[in-house]
C-alpha cells in the first residue's frame, strides 16, 4: 500500500516544472518531490503519477518510492510567494510525492547510455500509458548512484482529462506519439520484451493499483466542475476497463511502437547514428 506522510516543511520549489512541484519534508518519511492537486492539471495528474509509478514498479522498472503527502490547513501559511501560497491553499489534504533523489542529475540523450533491453521496456510502459512526456527535450529520466530512474508521469493517461471521449476503439489505439520517445533510437525491438512485460502485468497485479487509489483524489474536480463519475468506484471501474482492453491480445500499442521503430531505422541516413543512451 502507498504510505501516507504528513508534510512538515516546505523546502524549495522546483520551478522547472509547469505545475510548480516542490521538495517537501515529512514527519517520518524524509524528503519527497511533491506534486500538488491545486496546480497544473489537478488531481488527475496526481492519479497518473500513482498509477504509472506502481505499474512501473510491478514491471521491475526503476522508479523512486511514491507516497501520499498530506497537507493540513496550517501548512505553508508563512510562505511569502503568493503563487505558491495559492497552490498550497488549493492542495489541502492528499497530494502525491516521489522520493527526493539527492545528488541525482538529469539524463543527457546525447551522452548517456541505456541498455537496449531496458530502453525497450520503458518504451513498452510509456506506450501502454500514453506518456507524452519522455522526449529528447524533456526525458524525465535521472541518474542516481549510477542507476537510471523514471520520474514525473503526470502527463501520462491523458485520456482521463476527457472521459466522455473514451471509447472501445480509443482504449486499444496505438500510441502515435511514441515516435518522439527519447529512447526509440537505441532500444531493442519492443516486441522482444512484450511477452515478459505482459506476463508481469496480469490483472491480479494491476487491479490492486487501482483499488488503492484514494477516493479523495478520484472525486476531486476543479471548482464548479461536476466529477465525471458518481462515485470513486465507478472511476476505478473506468480505469479497469481501459487497462483490460489495452492489455488484451493483440496489443496494438506494441505493434504500433514496433512499426514506429522500423520506420525510424529505415529513415536513418547511412552512417548516421542515433542518440547514445
N, C-alpha and C positions, 0 to 999 in steps of 0.2 A: 504494500500500500504506500502511496505517496505520503511522505511525512509533512506535518504542519508545524511551522515555526512562527513565533511572534516576532515582528520587526521591532528592533530596539533603537537603531541608529541609522540615519541617512548619511552614507559615507561620501559618495561622489556621483554626480550624474555622468552618464556615458552619452555624450552629445553626438556621437557618430550615428546613432540610430534615430530614425524619424519619430519613433514613439517615446523617445527620451527615457530609456531604461536607466537604472541606477544600481550601484553597488550598495547593498543593504546589509547591516549586521543584524543577527538574530539572537534570540535568547539562549538557545542551546545548540544551534546548528552552524554557527560561524557565518562567513560571508557568502552572499548569493547575488548574482546579477538578476534583478527583478524587473519583469515586465508588468506594467500597471494596467488594470482594467479601465482606468479613467483616461487612457491615452490611446492614440492611434486608432486601430480597428477594434478596440474594446475587448470584451470578454472572449469573443470568438477567436481572436489571435492567441489568447492565453490557452484556450481549449486546444488549438492546433499545436501549441508548444507541448502540452501534456501528452496528447495522443502520439505525435511523431516521436518524441523522446522515448516514450515507453515502447513503441513499436521497434525503434532502433535498438533499444536495449534487448528486446526479445530476439532480435536478429543478430545479436552479438556484435553490433556496431558501436564504435566508441562515442558515447555521449556523456557529458558531465551529469552528476546527480541532479535530479529535478525535485523540487519541493514546492508546497504551497506556503506562501508567506502572508501572514495575517497582519493587516494594518488597523490599529484601533483609532478611535476618534481623535486622540491626542497626538498621534504620530505626525511629525513634521510641522507642527504649529509655529515653530520658530524659524522655519525655512524662509530666507529673505527674498528668494526669487519668486515673483508672482506666478510665472508659468508653472514652475514646479509645485508651488503651493496649490494651484488649481488642480493639477493632476493628482496630487495626494488626496485632496478633498474628495475627488471623484473615485477614489480607489479604496475606500474603507472596506474592510472585510478581506476576502481571499484574493490573492494575486499569485503569480507563478514566478518562481526563481530557479535559476540554474547555478550550480556551484561555481563560485568565482575561481578561475584558474590563475592563481598568482604567478606572474612571470611568463605567462603564455604570450606567444606572438603570432601574428597573422600569417596564414598560408600565402605564399607567393607563387602563382601559377607559372611564372617564368623561371623559377629557380628550384622549386621543391619537387621532390619525387614522391609518388604514391604508388604502392604496389598495385599492378593492374587488376588483380582479383578483388582487392578491397575497393578500388575505384568502381568496378562493375557492380558490386553490392550496394554502394552508395547510390549509384545511378538507378538501380532497381528500386530502392526505397523511395527516392525522390520522384520517380515516375509513378509509383503507386499512390503517393500522397499529393501529387501535383504541386511539387515545391518549385516555385518560380524564382527562388532566391538562392541559387547556388551557381552563379555565373562568374566569369573571369573578373568582372567588375566588382562583384560582391560575393566571394566564395563561401562565406560563413563556415570556414574551416580554420582551426587554430592548432599550433604545435605547443605541446606542453609535456615536458620531460621526455622529449624525443618521440612522442606519440601524437598522432593526428586525432583531433576531436571535432565532432559535428556540433555546431551551435546554431541557435536562432532559427526556429522553424515556424514563426508566427505567420509567415506569408503562405504556408502550405494549406492544403484543404480549402482553397479559395472559394470553392462552390458553396460553402456553408454561409457565405455572406449573402446568398440569394437562393435560399432553399426552394422557393416556388419554381425555380427554373431547372431543378434537378429532375432528370428523367431516367428511365431504364437505359436509354441509349447513352446518355452522358456519363452514367456510372462506369461504363466499360470503355469509354472513349480513350484512344491513345493520347499520351501527353505530348503535344506538339512542341512545347517549349523546352523539351529535353535537348533540342538541338543547340541550345545556349549553355548547356551544362559545362562547368569548368573542367570536369574530369573526362569528358567524352573522348578526347583525343588519345588518351593513353590507357583507357580501360580495356580489359579483355571483353570478349563478346558477352553482352548481358544475358544472352540465352544460356551461357555456360554456368551461370550461378542461379538460374531460375528454379531448378528443382530443389536445390538446397534451401533457398530462401523461402519458397512456398511451403516446404516441409516444416520449417521453423514457425511459420506464421499460420498455423491452423486456427480454426475458430475458438477452440478451447484456450488459446493463448492470447488472441486479440480481444475476445469478448470481455475478459476481466478488465482490460484497459478502459473500455467504455463504461463498464459498470462502476468503476472508481471515480469517474468524472463528477465533480461536485455539483449538486443541484443549483447551488448559488451562482455558479458561472454559467451553467446551461440555460438558466432562465433570465439571465441578465441581458437587457436590451437598452439602447440609448433612450434617454428621457423622451417620453411621448411616443415611443415606438412599441407596438404590441409584439411580444415574443412570438416567433413563428410557430411555436408548439404550445399546446395547452399544458403540458407537463414536461418535467425533465426526462421522465421515462420515455415519452414519445420522441423526444430529441435523441436519446440514446438509440432508440429503435431505428431512427432515420440514419444515423451513422452506421449502425449494424447492417442495414440494408445496403448501404453504399459499399462497405468493405466486403460483404458477402458476394455481391455482384462483381466487384472489381477483381477479387482474388479467384473467382471461378475460372476453370479452364474453358477455352483457351484464353490466356491473359493478353488482351490486346495491348496493354501498356508495355508489356515486354516485347512483343512483336514490333510495336511502333518504335521503341528505343533501338532495337536491333537494326531496323531499316534505316533509322537516322544515322547510326554508326556506319553502316555500309555506304550510305551516300557521302558521308563526311570523308571516308577513306578514299572513295573514288574521285572526290573533288579535290583532294590534296595535290598540290603541284609536285612534279617529280623532284625528289631530293629534299622536299620541304618537310621538316619535322614538326610535329605538334608540340604543344607545351610539354616541358619537362615537369613531372609530378614528383 
